[in-house]
Amino acid sequence: MAKTGDNISSENANWKFSGKMVNDFESHVSKSVPIYTRGHELIIKLSDFFIKEDSLVYDLGCSTGKLLIDLAQHNKHKKNSKYIGVDIEKDMIRFANNQKKKSKLSLSKLKFLNDDVVNYKLDSSDLIISYFTVQFIHPKYRQKLINKIYESLNWGGAFLFFEKVRYNDARFQDIFTTLYNDYKLEQGYSPEEILNKTRSLKGVMEPFSTQGNIDMLKRAGFIDITTVVTDICFKGFIAIK
C-alpha cells in the first residue's frame, strides 16, 4: 500500500472509497479538489430555486452525506421536502447514517441507501445532484445513468453535475495537469503522494472533456445547460429540464 496523503493509502490502479479512509475522506477531497467546498456552497444556494414544499431531491454518490445533510438543513422549513442519498459503498452509507443521527433530521426527511446508482430506480424529482461521481462510473454505463436522470426530473427540475474534466487539446491538458500538480503541492502533499494517488486512480477514474459531458447531457434530452463554477480541471454544470 502506498501513501496518498491524509492518512490514506492505496494500491496501484485500485483506489477505493471504503475502509478506514472514509473517516478522512472529507479532509482529503476538500484539499484535493479546488472547488469542493465552494461547490457545496453553490449547490445549497442554487437549491433555493428548485426545492419546493413537496420536492424529492437525490444525491447520487453521496459519500459521507455531508452535502445532502447540509442541503436538508438549509431547506428544513420546506416541511414536506425529502432527500435521498445513494452510494455503492457500505462504509460511506454507514458513516452518512451516523452523521444523520447527529443532525437530528427525521428518517422521513432524509435517507441514505446503499445501492448502485446505475441500477437504482429514481422517482419523480425536482433536483438531482451528482458531485464528482460519474467520473468513477464505467463509460459504458454513463449515458444510461444520465438518461435516467433526465427522465426522472420534473419539468423545470435541475441536474447539478460536477466533474473533473479533460481538455480536448493536448497542450491545454499538459498545462492544466501541471497547474493541478502545483495546486496539490501547495496543499502540502508530497511529490510521492501525488504520484501514488495518480497511479491508484488508473482505470478507476476516467473523466470526459467538457464537451463530452455536455454531449452526454444533450443526448439524454437536456437543452438548457450552463457552467456554474470552474477551477483548473474541475467544473460544475447545471442542466434544467
C-alpha positions as CSV (number, residue, x, y, z in Angstrom):
1,M,0.0,0.0,0.0
2,A,1.3,3.4,-1.0
3,K,0.6,6.6,0.9
4,T,-1.6,9.2,-0.9
5,G,-1.9,11.8,1.9
6,D,-4.3,12.5,4.8
7,N,-3.7,9.1,6.4
8,I,-5.0,7.4,3.2
9,S,-3.1,4.6,1.4
10,S,-4.0,2.8,-1.8
11,E,-2.6,0.3,-4.3
12,N,-1.7,0.8,-7.9
13,A,-4.9,1.0,-10.1
14,N,-7.0,0.2,-7.0
15,W,-8.4,3.4,-5.4
16,K,-11.2,2.5,-3.0
17,F,-13.9,4.6,-1.3
18,S,-14.1,2.2,1.7
19,G,-12.4,1.1,4.8
20,K,-10.6,3.5,7.2
21,M,-10.3,6.2,4.5
22,V,-13.9,7.1,5.0
23,N,-13.0,8.9,8.2
24,D,-10.5,11.1,6.4
25,F,-12.4,11.4,3.1
26,E,-13.9,14.9,3.6
27,S,-10.5,16.4,4.6
28,H,-8.7,14.7,1.7
29,V,-11.2,15.6,-1.0
30,S,-11.6,19.2,0.2
31,K,-7.8,19.6,-0.3
32,S,-7.6,17.6,-3.5
33,V,-10.5,19.3,-5.4
34,P,-10.2,23.1,-5.6
35,I,-13.9,23.7,-6.0
36,Y,-15.1,21.1,-3.5
37,T,-16.1,23.4,-0.6
38,R,-17.2,26.2,-3.0
39,G,-19.3,23.7,-4.9
40,H,-21.1,22.7,-1.8
41,E,-22.0,26.3,-1.0
42,L,-23.2,26.9,-4.6
43,I,-25.4,23.8,-4.6
44,I,-27.1,24.9,-1.4
45,K,-27.7,28.4,-2.7
46,L,-29.0,27.0,-6.1
47,S,-31.4,24.7,-4.3
48,D,-33.5,27.7,-3.3
49,F,-34.6,27.9,-7.0
50,F,-35.7,24.3,-7.3
51,I,-36.7,22.7,-3.9
52,K,-40.3,23.3,-3.0
53,E,-42.6,22.1,-0.2
54,D,-43.2,18.7,-1.8
55,S,-39.8,18.2,-3.6
56,L,-37.8,15.0,-3.8
57,V,-34.0,15.5,-4.0
58,Y,-31.4,12.9,-4.8
59,D,-27.6,12.9,-4.3
60,L,-26.2,10.2,-6.4
61,G,-22.8,9.0,-5.0
62,C,-23.5,10.8,-1.7
63,S,-20.3,9.5,0.0
64,T,-20.2,10.8,3.7
65,G,-23.6,12.5,3.3
66,K,-22.3,15.9,4.3
67,L,-23.7,17.8,1.2
68,L,-27.1,16.2,1.5
69,I,-27.4,16.8,5.2
70,D,-26.4,20.5,4.8
71,L,-28.9,20.7,1.9
72,A,-31.7,19.3,4.0
73,Q,-30.8,21.6,7.0
74,H,-30.9,24.6,4.7
75,N,-34.3,23.6,3.4
76,K,-35.8,22.3,6.6
77,H,-38.5,25.0,6.5
78,K,-39.9,23.3,3.4
79,K,-41.7,20.7,5.5
80,N,-42.6,18.0,3.0
81,S,-39.4,18.0,1.0
82,K,-37.4,14.8,1.1
83,Y,-33.8,13.9,0.5
84,I,-32.3,10.6,-0.6
85,G,-28.6,9.8,-0.8
86,V,-27.4,6.8,-2.7
87,D,-23.9,5.3,-2.6
88,I,-22.5,1.9,-3.7
89,E,-20.0,1.9,-0.7
90,K,-21.5,0.4,2.5
91,D,-18.8,2.1,4.6
92,M,-19.9,5.5,3.2
93,I,-23.5,4.9,3.9
94,R,-22.7,3.7,7.4
95,F,-20.8,6.9,8.0
96,A,-23.5,9.1,6.5
97,N,-26.2,7.5,8.7
98,N,-24.1,8.2,11.8
99,Q,-23.8,11.8,10.7
100,K,-27.6,12.0,10.1
101,K,-28.2,10.9,13.7
102,K,-26.1,13.8,14.8
103,S,-28.1,16.2,12.6
104,K,-31.4,15.1,14.2
105,L,-33.2,15.1,10.8
106,S,-36.0,12.6,10.7
107,L,-35.9,9.4,8.7
108,S,-38.9,10.6,6.7
109,K,-36.9,13.7,5.7
110,L,-33.6,12.2,4.9
111,K,-32.5,8.7,3.9
112,F,-29.1,7.2,2.9
113,L,-29.3,4.0,0.8
114,N,-26.6,1.5,-0.2
115,D,-27.2,0.9,-3.9
116,D,-25.7,1.2,-7.3
117,V,-26.8,4.5,-8.9
118,V,-26.7,2.9,-12.4
119,N,-29.4,0.5,-11.5
120,Y,-31.3,2.4,-8.7
121,K,-34.8,3.4,-9.7
122,L,-35.4,7.2,-9.5
123,D,-38.8,8.6,-8.7
124,S,-40.1,11.9,-10.0
125,S,-37.8,14.6,-8.5
126,D,-37.1,18.4,-8.7
127,L,-33.3,18.3,-8.0
128,I,-30.7,15.6,-8.7
129,I,-27.0,16.0,-7.7
130,S,-24.0,14.1,-9.0
131,Y,-21.0,15.5,-7.1
132,F,-17.8,14.1,-8.7
133,T,-19.5,10.7,-9.1
134,V,-20.0,10.0,-12.8
135,Q,-16.2,10.1,-13.5
136,F,-15.9,6.9,-11.4
137,I,-18.6,5.1,-13.4
138,H,-17.5,3.0,-16.3
139,P,-18.2,4.9,-19.6
140,K,-20.4,2.2,-21.0
141,Y,-23.0,2.9,-18.2
142,R,-22.8,6.7,-18.1
143,Q,-25.3,7.5,-20.8
144,K,-27.8,5.1,-19.3
145,L,-27.5,7.0,-16.0
146,I,-27.8,10.4,-17.5
147,N,-30.8,9.3,-19.5
148,K,-32.5,8.0,-16.3
149,I,-31.7,11.3,-14.5
150,Y,-33.4,13.3,-17.3
151,E,-36.4,11.1,-17.4
152,S,-37.0,11.2,-13.6
153,L,-36.8,15.0,-13.3
154,N,-40.0,17.0,-13.3
155,W,-40.3,19.7,-15.9
156,G,-38.3,22.7,-14.6
157,G,-36.2,20.4,-12.4
158,A,-32.4,20.7,-12.3
159,F,-29.4,18.3,-12.5
160,L,-26.3,19.6,-10.8
161,F,-23.4,17.8,-12.3
162,F,-19.8,18.3,-11.0
163,E,-16.9,16.5,-12.6
164,K,-13.1,16.6,-13.2
165,V,-12.7,17.3,-16.9
166,R,-10.1,16.6,-19.6
167,Y,-9.1,19.0,-22.3
168,N,-9.6,18.3,-26.0
169,D,-6.2,19.9,-26.9
170,A,-3.1,18.0,-25.7
171,R,-1.3,21.3,-25.0
172,F,-4.1,22.6,-22.7
173,Q,-4.2,19.2,-21.0
174,D,-0.4,19.4,-20.2
175,I,-0.8,23.0,-18.9
176,F,-3.7,22.3,-16.6
177,T,-2.2,18.9,-15.4
178,T,0.9,20.9,-14.3
179,L,-1.2,23.6,-12.7
180,Y,-3.2,20.9,-10.8
181,N,0.0,19.2,-9.6
182,D,1.3,22.6,-8.4
183,Y,-2.0,23.1,-6.5
184,K,-1.6,19.8,-4.7
185,L,1.9,20.6,-3.7
186,E,0.6,23.9,-2.3
187,Q,-1.9,21.9,-0.2
188,G,1.0,20.1,1.4
189,Y,1.1,16.8,-0.5
190,S,4.5,15.4,-1.3
191,P,5.5,14.6,-4.9
192,E,5.4,10.9,-3.9
193,E,1.9,11.1,-2.5
194,I,0.7,12.9,-5.7
195,L,2.2,10.3,-7.9
196,N,0.8,7.4,-5.7
197,K,-2.7,9.0,-6.0
198,T,-2.4,9.3,-9.7
199,R,-1.3,5.6,-10.0
200,S,-4.1,4.4,-7.7
201,L,-6.7,6.1,-10.0
202,K,-5.6,4.3,-13.2
203,G,-8.6,2.5,-14.6
204,V,-10.8,3.7,-11.7
205,M,-11.5,7.4,-12.7
206,E,-11.9,8.3,-16.3
207,P,-13.0,12.0,-16.8
208,F,-14.7,13.2,-20.0
209,S,-13.9,16.5,-21.6
210,T,-16.3,19.4,-21.0
211,Q,-17.8,18.9,-24.5
212,G,-18.0,15.1,-23.8
213,N,-20.1,15.8,-20.7
214,I,-22.3,18.4,-22.5
215,D,-22.9,16.0,-25.4
216,M,-23.9,13.3,-22.9
217,L,-26.4,15.7,-21.3
218,K,-27.8,16.7,-24.7
219,R,-28.2,13.1,-25.8
220,A,-30.3,12.5,-22.7
221,G,-32.6,15.4,-23.7
222,F,-31.2,18.4,-21.8
223,I,-31.2,21.6,-23.8
224,D,-30.6,24.3,-21.2
225,I,-27.1,23.7,-19.9
226,T,-24.5,26.1,-18.5
227,T,-21.4,26.1,-16.2
228,V,-21.8,27.3,-12.7
229,V,-18.2,27.1,-11.5
230,T,-14.8,26.0,-12.8
231,D,-11.2,25.9,-11.4
232,I,-8.2,24.3,-13.2
233,C,-9.6,20.9,-14.4
234,F,-12.8,20.8,-12.3
235,K,-16.2,22.0,-13.4
236,G,-19.8,22.2,-12.2
237,F,-22.7,22.2,-14.7
238,I,-26.4,22.9,-14.3
239,A,-28.9,21.3,-16.7
240,I,-32.6,22.2,-16.4
241,K,-35.3,20.1,-17.9
